[in-house]
Amino acid sequence: MYRFAPSPTGDLHIGNLRAAIFNYICARQDKKGFILRIEDTDKARNIPEKIEQIQEILHIFGLSWQHYYIQSENLKFHRQMALKLLSEKKAFACFCTEEELAKKKEEAKKANKAYRYDGRCEKLQDIDVLENEKPFVIRIKKPEKDMNFVDIVKGKLTFAPKDIDSFVIMRVDKTPTYNFACAVDDMLEGVTCIIRGEDHVSNTPKQEHIRALLSYDKAMTYAHLPIILNEQGSKMSKREAHSSVKWLLDEGILPSAIANYLILLGNKTPCEIFSIDEAIEWFDLKKLSKSPAKFDMKKLLQINREHIKRLDNERLCEILGYDKAYKNEFAKLAKFYTEESSTIKEIKEKLDLIFSKQEYNEFKSEIKTLYTFLKDCDFSEEYDTIKKDLMQKSGLKGKNFFMPLRLLLTNSSHGPDLNELYPLLRPFLKDLIKEKNAS
């Protein structure tokens, strides 16, 4: 069983989406279930509408799940498990205040040492705990020996007891901390493989330790994905626009292209352009690089152009918002513009311009002259034939001919060679010319 467990605290990051895609692919390959779990226990940072946005984005990418959980609905189980550990002396009540802990952390910092909990409350006698009326958290006892696990991407990893420490599993308000809720949920939901970002590596021994103390003996497999760096080689920040999946989609980058790029990133693949369904046939976590992968917007845009070309003509018209006759011809025109445009947004701007009515500030008299003859043209003729005929009838030459002709056909003063563009515009030209304002 695989799971994707995002927190609804902001826009879905491309690193999160990458983990979701990899989990989905592996679940399909292994014919095991795929879980979507919303980790909403951080009430202070939750943004309720982000839950729906996460679901919508996963649907857009074709990532369907068989099981759906809301983490906060498992609160009673989190509390039961914490009390079980407490009663078995595998965890203890800690009465240290935030101020006391902050002071000790500051002392450790000044001594240039990593802070570790000093075990003060672990040594309290039962009678002292029962008679203490101060608020308390529950801490788990640290392991007594090194913990090891094998990561599919990173290989064997070892953690000493001091790396795990006696960490908090339940807060003062009796809500679980991230590691405790996550470990218990994975146990309850039958998760067998966890694929997530490498920033979670330090959480893994803690979660393994929790499950071990709860006598959970089913093996868990791990794969921690290298982080995605920005184009300057630093860790990509959530403040960077293109780290947001929503922003990339809004910019007109196709879901299939984003998925293609995220699978390709830091990976050895048999081909460069593919769909998620095609990747299921050959995807292998073991072929992922251990090194961080650098995000390359130019590469993503190049892949997007290829996915636009791959689109079914009717689907492309639907995405562009054009419900026109001649859908095949319209799609061919749209795909032609991938030569100079990389996104759906850019292509739509080009097409909207062609099919709009414009006022012309330059070449007004030349446009009026040319329009007089152009509106009666037989557009079944080849471009060279029409061009020669228009030149002869209008008496216009050079820039005074080609610029007004381009403006009349495309409403733009620059763009593709008219000789290449004309055959694609031909099905629309009679209607287009009628709509032009050549007055």
C-alpha positions, -999 to 999 in steps of 0.1 A, spaced: 0 0 0 13 34 -10 2 68 3 5 105 -5 0 126 26 1 164 20 -7 191 45 -33 217 34 -11 247 44 -4 262 10 -2 256 -28 9 221 -38 47 222 -44 62 204 -74 83 183 -50 50 171 -33 35 164 -67 66 144 -78 62 122 -47 25 118 -54 32 107 -90 59 82 -79 36 67 -53 8 64 -78 30 48 -105 45 22 -80 10 14 -67 -1 7 -102 29 -14 -109 25 -34 -78 -13 -35 -82 -16 -22 -46 -38 5 -33 -30 42 -33 -40 63 -3 -46 101 -2 -43 112 34 -48 149 43 -25 157 73 -45 185 89 -34 183 126 -15 216 123 -46 237 129 -28 270 131 -14 267 96 -43 248 78 -61 265 49 -94 245 45 -99 254 8 -64 239 0 -79 204 7 -102 207 -23 -74 223 -44 -51 193 -36 -78 168 -47 -86 189 -78 -49 190 -89 -45 152 -84 -76 146 -105 -62 169 -132 -30 148 -133 -51 116 -134 -39 104 -100 -69 85 -85 -69 70 -51 -86 40 -36 -86 52 0 -91 86 15 -83 97 51 -84 129 71 -57 127 98 -76 146 124 -103 120 123 -78 95 138 -72 116 169 -88 90 192 -64 64 180 -34 88 184 -44 94 220 -50 57 227 -16 47 213 1 75 233 -15 63 265 -5 27 257 31 38 255 28 58 287 13 29 306 40 6 294 67 30 305 79 34 269 70 71 271 68 96 299 51 128 309 73 159 306 65 190 326 93 212 313 80 246 302 87 262 269 108 288 287 129 262 304 135 243 272 143 275 252 169 284 278 186 250 275 185 252 237 202 286 239 229 272 262 235 244 237 238 269 209 263 290 228 283 259 235 282 250 198 264 217 206 233 201 191 205 204 217 193 171 232 166 166 258 184 160 291 160 133 304 150 153 335 113 143 335 120 107 325 136 102 360 104 113 378 88 88 401 51 78 395 40 96 426 57 128 414 39 126 381 5 120 397 9 149 421 22 173 395 -6 196 384 14 214 357 5 210 320 26 183 303 36 168 270 42 131 263 78 122 252 88 89 239 119 72 253 148 72 229 161 39 215 189 21 233 208 11 202 215 23 166 186 21 141 192 10 106 170 9 75 176 5 38 164 33 15 157 24 -22 173 56 -34 199 63 -7 210 29 4 217 19 40 211 46 66 221 44 103 209 66 132 223 67 167 200 70 198 212 106 203 200 115 167 165 103 176 163 117 212 133 116 235 110 136 212 75 148 220 46 126 206 17 144 222 14 182 228 0 199 259 -34 202 241 -33 164 236 -29 166 199 -2 144 182 30 157 168 37 151 131 59 120 136 35 103 160 4 109 139 22 99 107 36 67 122 3 56 138 -17 64 106 7 44 84 3 15 107 -35 17 109 -39 22 71 -16 -7 62 10 14 43 39 -8 32 60 16 12 67 53 18 80 75 -10 87 111 0 112 139 -1 146 135 15 138 163 39 119 135 58 149 113 62 154 124 98 118 116 105 121 80 94 139 65 124 115 83 147 85 68 130 102 34 129 109 37 166 73 46 174 59 16 155 85 -8 171 75 3 206 39 -3 196 49 -38 186 41 -33 149 63 -58 131 53 -54 94 82 -43 73 81 -8 58 100 1 26 114 36 21 125 58 -8 135 94 -1 136 115 -32 165 141 -36 153 177 -33 146 199 -63 170 228 -67 161 261 -84 180 272 -115 206 289 -94 214 257 -76 198 265 -43 169 246 -26 137 257 -43 116 279 -21 79 279 -19 81 317 -25 93 310 -61 64 311 -84 73 280 -105 75 259 -74 37 260 -73 18 234 -94 -11 257 -96 11 285 -110 25 262 -137 -10 251 -147 -23 287 -148 7 296 -171 -6 271 -196 18 241 -190 -1 209 -195 -4 184 -166 11 156 -189 41 178 -195 47 186 -159 44 149 -149 67 140 -178 93 165 -165 91 155 -129 95 118 -138 124 127 -160 142 149 -134 172 131 -120 161 98 -136 173 74 -163 144 69 -187 142 50 -220 128 80 -238 123 117 -232 86 123 -240 60 101 -224 28 99 -204 23 86 -168 6 55 -183 36 49 -205 60 55 -176 42 27 -156 57 2 -180 93 10 -172 96 33 -141 121 21 -115 129 39 -83 164 23 -83 173 43 -113 168 77 -96 199 97 -89 210 102 -53 219 138 -61 196 168 -60 180 176 -94 181 212 -108 148 226 -121 151 238 -157 122 259 -169 135 259 -205 135 221 -205 100 220 -191 87 244 -218 104 223 -245 86 192 -231 53 211 -230 56 220 -267 59 183 -275 29 174 -253 8 201 -271 17 185 -304 7 151 -290 -28 163 -280 -59 150 -298 -72 178 -320 -106 180 -303 -90 180 -268 -66 208 -278 -96 229 -291 -114 222 -258 -83 233 -237 -79 265 -258 -116 273 -253 -125 273 -290 -157 256 -300 -154 262 -337 -161 245 -369 -130 231 -386 -117 217 -353 -90 197 -370 -78 227 -390 -79 249 -359 -58 224 -339 -33 222 -367 -29 260 -366 -25 259 -328 2 232 -331 20 252 -358 24 280 -332 44 257 -309 73 267 -332 74 301 -314 52 295 -283 57 271 -255 25 272 -235 -13 270 -240 -15 306 -227 9 319 -253 -7 300 -281 -42 312 -271 -29 348 -271 -17 343 -307 -50 328 -319 -72 352 -300 -53 380 -318 -58 364 -352 -96 359 -346 -102 394 -331 -112 426 -348 -85 453 -346 -80 490 -354 -48 496 -374 -27 527 -366 0 521 -393 -3 515 -430 -40 526 -429 -42 536 -465 -23 505 -477 -45 482 -456 -76 498 -470 -63 494 -506 -53 458 -500 -86 450 -482 -105 461 -513 -90 433 -533 -84 407 -505 -121 404 -496 -129 391 -531 -100 366 -533 -104 330 -541 -86 314 -511 -85 280 -527 -55 294 -547 -19 289 -535 -2 317 -515 22 326 -543 -6 330 -568 -27 352 -545 3 372 -535 12 380 -572 -24 388 -580 -27 412 -550 5 429 -558 -5 435 -593 -40 448 -585 -30 470 -555 3 484 -569 19 478 -535 54 465 -531 79 455 -504 71 465 -468 41 485 -480 26 452 -493 38 426 -469 32 445 -436 -5 454 -443 -11 418 -456 3 404 -424 -18 427 -403 -49 418 -422 -43 381 -419 -29 379 -383 -34 413 -366 3 412 -358 33 430 -373 55 400 -368 53 362 -367 58 331 -388 65 333 -425 32 340 -443 41 313 -469 40 287 -441 11 302 -422 -13 308 -452 -22 271 -458 -32 268 -421 -53 300 -422 -70 291 -455 -101 275 -440 -108 306 -419 -97 334 -443 -131 342 -459 -147 347 -426 -117 364 -411 -114 390 -439 -152 398 -436 -147 406 -399 -116 428 -404 -120 465 -398 -104 480 -429 -121 513 -427 
